[in-house]
Amino acid sequence: MGADIPKQYIPVKGVPLFIYSVRKFAADNRISTLVFVVSDEWRDFVSDVLAKEEIRQKVLFASAGRSRQHSVWNGLSALEGRAGDEDLVFVHDSVRPLFPVSNIGDGVEACGNADMALPVISVKDATYRSADGKNLTAILPRSELFSGQSPECLRYGPFVRAHKRFTDDEIALIRGCSELAFRAGLKVKLIPGTEQNFKITTVEDLQALTLIL
């Protein structure tokens, strides 16, 4: 994005981007603890920002890892001794500020008979595979394709045990909690996502977010 700070801390209408997600989780009475996975140099900044928010939940911090999934593991490890085997944990990208609060209830409901829930939206465009990026290799069935979003909802005990089955290098290559759960044989259910729950990746995304807000 060409910014001189991590994009989750860019101010949007007066507050850092990540706060829009924090407020939604903090307003839900089913959530007892918030874990912030933050690089060490930004921990004081995040603490100062959170001090200005009305958060009734217990707030914990964990250090960022060398990959996304390592960071997730650090966050889960911060809950050791606090979360029970059957407790549910939401894992969310702080640069998806427009996720619908219905994802929280839908995730809880879906995990009633599953190990994990993943919000998704249908793929609208025809989708193709190319082995070299130049030639068409395969045409993929659009009706069977979905784009994943967050927050992902997972059952703490089964997911932690599944995580421990992978090597450090394997974890570094995993692109999301649902991928790890699926590869470990856990049951992952799909719940409705929304087009508005886009990930802030470019300057244009940031402009769109500002207009929506």
Backbone torsions as a table, in degrees:
resi	resn	phi	psi	omega
1	MET	NA	-6.9	179.9
2	GLY	77.0	11.2	-180.0
3	ALA	-83.1	157.7	179.8
4	ASP	-96.4	5.7	174.6
5	ILE	-134.4	158.9	176.2
6	PRO	-55.3	141.0	-169.8
7	LYS	-63.6	-25.9	-180.0
8	GLN	-68.6	-13.6	-179.2
9	TYR	-104.9	0.5	178.0
10	ILE	-64.6	131.1	179.0
11	PRO	-71.1	132.4	177.3
12	VAL	-127.3	113.4	-177.2
13	LYS	52.5	41.8	170.6
14	GLY	95.6	-7.7	179.0
15	VAL	-134.5	151.7	177.7
16	PRO	-60.3	145.7	-174.7
17	LEU	-51.4	-41.8	-173.9
18	PHE	-65.7	-20.8	-176.8
19	ILE	-65.7	-29.1	179.7
20	TYR	-61.5	-36.2	176.1
21	SER	-74.7	-41.3	-179.0
22	VAL	-56.2	-43.8	-176.0
23	ARG	-63.0	-33.9	179.9
24	LYS	-70.1	-42.7	178.3
25	PHE	-70.5	-38.9	-177.8
26	ALA	-66.0	-24.9	-178.2
27	ALA	-83.7	-7.1	-176.4
28	ASP	-96.6	120.3	-176.7
29	ASN	-68.7	-14.0	178.8
30	ARG	-78.8	-14.6	-178.8
31	ILE	-90.9	124.0	-177.3
32	SER	-103.0	-24.8	-173.5
33	THR	-142.8	139.7	174.1
34	LEU	-115.8	127.1	178.4
35	VAL	-113.0	124.4	179.3
36	PHE	-106.9	118.2	177.7
37	VAL	-94.6	109.7	-167.8
38	VAL	-136.6	138.7	173.2
39	SER	-64.0	147.1	-170.6
40	ASP	-56.1	-36.5	-175.3
41	GLU	-72.0	-12.7	-179.6
42	TRP	-108.7	1.5	-174.8
43	ARG	-64.6	-42.6	179.8
44	ASP	-63.8	-40.1	179.0
45	PHE	-61.3	-47.8	-179.1
46	VAL	-63.5	-41.3	178.8
47	SER	-60.0	-42.8	-179.7
48	ASP	-65.5	-40.2	179.0
49	VAL	-66.1	-43.7	-178.6
50	LEU	-65.6	-30.5	-179.7
51	ALA	-62.5	-20.8	-179.7
52	LYS	-90.7	-5.1	-178.6
53	GLU	-98.8	155.4	175.4
54	GLU	-89.0	93.9	-177.8
55	ILE	-120.7	116.8	-178.9
56	ARG	-89.6	-18.0	-176.4
57	GLN	-75.4	159.2	170.4
58	LYS	-65.4	134.8	-179.4
59	VAL	-112.1	125.3	178.1
60	LEU	-122.2	157.7	176.7
61	PHE	-123.6	147.9	172.9
62	ALA	-137.3	153.1	-179.0
63	SER	-81.6	147.3	175.9
64	ALA	-65.3	148.0	178.6
65	GLY	-102.5	-178.3	-176.0
66	ARG	-78.2	-11.6	174.7
67	SER	-142.5	171.2	179.4
68	ARG	-57.4	-47.2	-175.0
69	GLN	-71.4	-30.0	172.7
70	HIS	-64.1	-37.6	176.9
71	SER	-64.7	-41.0	176.8
72	VAL	-58.9	-44.7	-179.1
73	TRP	-62.3	-40.1	177.8
74	ASN	-61.8	-39.2	177.7
75	GLY	-65.8	-42.6	178.0
76	LEU	-65.2	-37.2	-179.9
77	SER	-65.0	-29.5	178.1
78	ALA	-66.1	-18.6	180.0
79	LEU	-92.9	-0.8	-180.0
80	GLU	-59.5	129.2	-178.0
81	GLY	85.2	-9.1	178.4
82	ARG	-110.0	-40.3	-178.7
83	ALA	-94.6	136.0	176.3
84	GLY	-83.1	167.0	-176.1
85	ASP	-55.6	-38.1	-175.4
86	GLU	-97.7	0.4	179.0
87	ASP	-65.9	152.8	179.6
88	LEU	-101.6	141.4	179.0
89	VAL	-126.5	133.9	173.6
90	PHE	-99.7	133.1	176.0
91	VAL	-113.3	121.5	-172.5
92	HIS	-131.5	141.8	172.8
93	ASP	-80.1	124.4	-175.6
94	SER	-69.1	-8.4	178.0
95	VAL	-103.1	24.4	168.6
96	ARG	-118.6	75.4	-172.1
97	PRO	-76.8	-15.1	-173.1
98	LEU	-103.1	21.9	178.9
99	PHE	-64.6	142.0	-179.8
100	PRO	-73.9	139.9	179.2
101	VAL	-62.9	-19.1	176.9
102	SER	-62.4	-22.6	177.4
103	ASN	-60.3	-29.6	-179.4
104	ILE	-69.0	-52.5	178.7
105	GLY	-64.3	-40.1	179.1
106	ASP	-64.1	-37.4	179.3
107	GLY	-66.3	-44.3	178.3
108	VAL	-60.5	-45.2	-178.6
109	GLU	-64.7	-44.3	-177.8
110	ALA	-64.1	-34.4	-179.0
111	CYS	-78.1	2.6	173.4
112	GLY	-64.9	-28.2	176.9
113	ASN	-136.5	33.3	177.5
114	ALA	-152.3	168.0	178.9
115	ASP	-90.0	-18.1	-173.8
116	MET	-160.1	152.0	176.1
117	ALA	-130.3	138.1	-176.1
118	LEU	-129.4	120.6	174.1
119	PRO	-73.1	135.8	-178.0
120	VAL	-139.8	159.9	169.3
121	ILE	-127.1	151.7	179.9
122	SER	-69.3	148.2	174.5
123	VAL	-80.2	125.6	-175.1
124	LYS	-88.3	-35.3	-174.1
125	ASP	-91.6	154.6	170.5
126	ALA	-58.3	137.0	-173.0
127	THR	-121.9	136.9	-173.4
128	TYR	-126.3	155.3	173.8
129	ARG	-113.2	139.3	175.5
130	SER	-138.1	124.4	-177.7
131	ALA	-70.4	-29.6	-175.9
132	ASP	-118.4	0.9	-179.0
133	GLY	77.5	5.7	-178.6
134	LYS	-124.3	-32.5	-175.7
135	ASN	-121.5	143.4	-179.9
136	LEU	-71.7	125.4	-179.1
137	THR	-102.3	-40.9	-177.8
138	ALA	-157.6	152.8	172.7
139	ILE	-104.3	122.5	-174.5
140	LEU	-91.7	144.5	-178.8
141	PRO	-72.0	106.5	-174.0
142	ARG	-58.9	-33.8	-177.3
143	SER	-65.7	-16.3	-178.8
144	GLU	-105.5	6.2	-174.2
145	LEU	-110.4	139.3	-179.2
146	PHE	-140.2	150.1	174.7
147	SER	-99.9	128.9	-178.5
148	GLY	-82.6	148.7	177.4
149	GLN	-130.5	-168.4	171.7
150	SER	-138.9	158.8	18.2
151	PRO	-84.2	135.6	170.8
152	GLU	-83.6	140.9	179.5
153	CYS	-113.8	128.8	-176.5
154	LEU	-135.5	152.1	175.6
155	ARG	-86.2	123.4	-165.8
156	TYR	-56.5	-56.3	-173.9
157	GLY	-60.2	-56.0	179.8
158	PRO	-57.8	-37.7	-177.9
159	PHE	-70.8	-41.7	178.9
160	VAL	-61.0	-43.5	179.3
161	ARG	-65.1	-38.4	177.5
162	ALA	-64.8	-40.8	-178.7
163	HIS	-59.5	-38.4	-176.8
164	LYS	-70.3	-11.2	179.8
165	ARG	-81.1	-11.4	-176.9
166	PHE	-102.3	146.6	177.2
167	THR	-75.5	165.7	-179.5
168	ASP	-59.9	-41.8	-179.9
169	ASP	-69.4	-35.8	177.5
170	GLU	-65.6	-39.5	179.4
171	ILE	-62.5	-37.3	-178.3
172	ALA	-63.1	-24.8	-177.6
173	LEU	-92.7	-8.4	-177.8
174	ILE	-78.4	134.7	-171.8
175	ARG	-98.2	-4.3	179.4
176	GLY	-177.9	160.7	-177.4
177	CYS	-61.3	-36.4	-178.7
178	SER	-66.0	-33.8	176.6
179	GLU	-64.1	-45.0	179.1
180	LEU	-62.4	-45.0	-179.1
181	ALA	-62.0	-44.0	-179.5
182	PHE	-64.0	-44.7	-179.6
183	ARG	-65.9	-25.3	179.2
184	ALA	-87.7	-1.7	177.9
185	GLY	87.2	11.8	177.0
186	LEU	-78.6	157.7	-179.3
187	LYS	-87.3	121.1	-178.9
188	VAL	-115.1	121.5	177.9
189	LYS	-101.6	148.0	178.4
190	LEU	-96.7	136.5	175.3
191	ILE	-123.9	159.0	-175.3
192	PRO	-66.4	127.6	169.7
193	GLY	-98.3	-171.3	178.4
194	THR	-137.9	151.6	177.0
195	GLU	-61.7	-30.2	-176.7
196	GLN	-71.8	-18.4	-179.0
197	ASN	-83.3	56.4	-178.5
198	PHE	-87.2	157.0	-178.9
199	LYS	-89.0	130.0	-180.0
200	ILE	-76.1	106.2	-174.8
201	THR	-121.4	-33.6	-175.3
202	THR	-122.9	169.9	175.6
203	VAL	-60.2	-37.9	179.3
204	GLU	-63.7	-37.1	176.2
205	ASP	-62.3	-41.9	-179.3
206	LEU	-64.8	-39.2	177.7
207	GLN	-65.0	-41.7	179.4
208	ALA	-63.8	-42.6	178.2
209	LEU	-59.3	-44.6	-179.2
210	THR	-61.5	-40.5	178.8
211	LEU	-64.9	-42.8	-179.6
212	ILE	-63.9	-45.2	179.5
213	LEU	-63.8	NA	NA
